[in-house]
Amino acid sequence: MKKLALSAALGAALLPVTAHATETETVSVAVPYADLDLTSEAGQATLDARIDAAVKEVCARPDTIRDLKAMNAWAACRKSAAASATEQLGAADLATEFFALF
C-alpha cells in the first residue's frame, strides 16, 4: 500500500514530516494514496486534502497568536511537513517509473 510519512520539525528541518512536542522529537503520520488516481484532478485534490489534514495533525496551532515564537515555529513546522510530503511523493513517483522499466 502506498503511503507518505508526513513529518515536520521545530528548530531544524527533519525529513519526513513531524510535530512540535519538543524541538528534537519527530512525529510521523502516514498518508495513504494507493486508492487514488493521481492522474485525475479529483485524485490530486483528495491527496492534497489528506496531506493538509496530516500537516494539521502533526503541527498543532499555538493556543495564542500573541506568542510570536510559537507562531513562527508552527509556520516552520507546516512548511517543513508539506515540503517533506512533496519530496516523498516525488521519490515514490521516481521509484514507480524506475520499476516500470523492468
Secondary structure, 3 states (H helix, E strand, C coil): CCEEEECCCCCCCCCCCCCCCCCCCCCCEEEECCCCCCCCHHHHHHHHHHHHHHHHHHCCCCCCCCCHHHHHHHHHHHHHHHHHHHHHHHHHHHHHHHHHCC
